Amino acid sequence: QRDLLERAIASVAGEHVVVVDDSDGGELVAALGGRPHLRVVRTGGGVGFARAANAGLAVAQDAGFTHAVVLNDDAAPVPGCVEALAEAWRADTGAVGPVMVGARGVESAGLRLARWGRVRVLVEFPDGQDVVEVDALAGACILLATGARFDEGYRHGMEDLALCRSLRSEGRKVLLVSSARCRHEGGATVSRLSRDAQRHGVPGHLRLVGGGLRTGVVLGLAAAQVAREGGPVDRLVGIAEGWRDFRRSR
């Protein structure tokens, strides 16, 4: 949505910005071109978050920047957020993120992946500690080295957990700055309560846990979430489609 994108750009005013246009028709190129410190990159349309984010990171890296904040078009860091993330970066850091805040309050203060497959969104953080280690961070606002890359096998969902897990396996820390805040509209690209979101999320979750015996757990968790949130029913169709897509990709 154009208004959300404009808000995201305004929230980082004064910084060099790369807008990755993954729309089908390239409408943003004409609308945003010509602004100082802003570059628009076209993907060709519909390539998904991971590939689009990687395209932006590559442009920033080629331009000589060592770090970049990956930001969704429906997210807007509050004043001081980006500076706080940069200040928390250390030599052994792989990723740094803020507390994501939505209309109902804290939306995410990090993510945790259980060994058996459940993904838990944290909404609380230790008092008195500004910078804490977490398993993973929401990809809607995350500071990375420009050499980092998301796994492009994920189309829309779980790519942030996969990247953070990869960084941690390399001995790098994934950090949450609890005093930093980023406002997040949520669902502006793909509604979380849609059939498409389920279709993209299920294969991403299965890829993350490796399928196999955990397949039933992932499908059960997805169905339980749909029931808990009251539908709509076609999300169950999306779960089945996602399972089919995952099997085809193996």
PyMOL commands that set and color helices and strands:
alter all, ss='L'
color gray80, all
select helices_A, chain A and resi 2-11+27-32+49-62+81-88+159-169+195-209+212-228+234-249
alter helices_A, ss='H'
color red, helices_A
select strands_A, chain A and resi 17-21+38-42+67-71+75-77+93-102+105-108+111-113+119-121+131-133+141-145+173-184
alter strands_A, ss='S'
color yellow, strands_A
deselect
rebuild
show_as cartoon
